[in-house]
Amino acid sequence: MPEESTTPWPLVDKLNLVARHLKATFVGKDDIIDLLCLCLVGRENLFLLGPPGTAKSALVRALAQRLQGRTFEYLLTRFTEPNELFGPFDIRRLREGELVTNTEGMLPEANLIFLDELLNANSAILNSLLMVLNERVFRRGRETRPLPALLMVGASNHLPEDEALHALFDRFLVRVHCDYVAPDALAQVLDAGWSLERRTADDAPSITAEDVLTLQAAVPTVDVLAVRPQYVELISQLRLAGIPVSDRRAVKLQRLLAASALLCQRTAVIPSDMWVLRYIWDSDEQREVIGGIVDAVVRADEAPGQHPRAAGQDAPDADAILREVQLLTTQWDEPATSPAERTAIKDQLRYLHGRSQWLPSDTQRQYVQEPLDALWHKVLQA
């Protein structure tokens, strides 16, 4: 690491101030905010999965406001064309026989990129997006240029079903659920939302794109070798459990381990930094399996200076699952519920069913199984 006078710790403090500001604004989204900051420092892509109205877009916009750089946001549809993302061809240059893209204000010039409804991507833009996400390069015909993107975020209310979209989804190393807040936190959400209407951004903490670049440049200086044996063992355990962690993903995840250490103002990775592997799932069914394997490693670490996220996921709560099932049942029974909302309810019901299987006792599982089965019966009869 550099000498004390050139350490990135003041910049880490700046980013942590931004994170605290966002957490005060968005109730119940602490894990997502921490992961956004982690991926920003680690220069990896993040995927947000959640139903409409869960503040996915608002969270990314709020971070963009705190990041003093250029932002590009777009809602993808099945008919989105390359020009809408990358810009049109420059007419003046075209008259001279050159195919040059006018990228002013478009994706190739942005520091933070947010693609909402990412999985609506069509074949016309898919190859270009894969290049952008994987290599941070914009290529169009003979035109090739590196991108200044610091962070790319994609969002959707469903997981990919098409094989081509799986390739796009795979370019997002970190995946996180963005759900509705718990009923007992709703009052806090309302208070925070009302305060947001009145708040001015003048005195809010911020960080520049140049600051983030400095943090990203510091990531490779973090020592990851100390945990190499534990990391290799963890990857092996995940693979044995049926979790497909490719060599490419295993290599890239090391940057996030180092970013976790950096955000804790450490110069070396410790075993608890492997908490980030909780968020590499491909499906809801994998989340509990991965969480159990990763938590066993993380909780065995007693080293000081651990990342706040290393404390672990909450164990399944029978009462919380029951409340969510009751809420979903009420929504399902409402005649005005749209087909898209019913699809989201089905997805959430599958997730709750998986959570219920990890309850610690048969009594608790039976407690939630009856209302779960009753709602499933309604869904299947529809």
Number of C-alpha atoms within 10 A of each C-alpha: 15 10 6 8 7 9 16 21 17 12 17 20 14 15 25 19 16 21 21 15 17 21 18 13 19 21 19 19 21 16 15 20 20 21 20 25 21 24 24 25 29 28 23 23 22 26 26 24 20 22 23 16 11 17 16 24 18 12 18 21 17 16 20 21 16 20 22 16 17 18 21 20 20 17 15 18 14 12 12 17 16 16 14 13 22 23 18 16 15 14 14 11 13 12 9 8 9 14 18 19 19 16 17 12 14 20 26 25 20 22 20 25 24 24 22 21 19 24 25 18 21 18 15 13 17 18 14 17 22 18 15 20 20 14 12 18 19 20 17 14 8 8 11 11 11 13 16 17 24 23 23 25 26 26 25 20 23 16 17 19 9 9 9 15 18 14 14 21 21 19 20 20 21 26 25 20 19 23 18 17 14 13 13 8 12 14 11 17 18 12 12 15 15 11 12 13 8 8 11 9 12 7 7 13 18 21 21 15 18 13 19 23 15 15 24 21 14 20 24 15 14 18 18 19 12 12 18 15 10 15 19 11 13 18 20 13 15 17 13 10 13 11 17 14 15 11 10 8 15 15 11 15 20 21 22 28 28 28 29 33 26 26 24 19 18 18 19 19 25 27 23 30 26 26 24 20 23 23 19 22 21 18 11 17 14 17 18 19 17 20 18 15 17 23 20 13 18 19 14 10 15 11 9 8 12 22 19 14 16 20 13 17 14 6 12 17 14 22 12 14 21 19 14 19 23 15 13 20 20 12 16 19 11 10 7 9 12 12 9 12 16 15 15 18 20 18 17 19 22 16 15 20 19 17 20 22 15 17 18 13 11 9 11 16 17 14 16 21 19 12 15 23 13 12 21 17 11 12 16 8 7 6
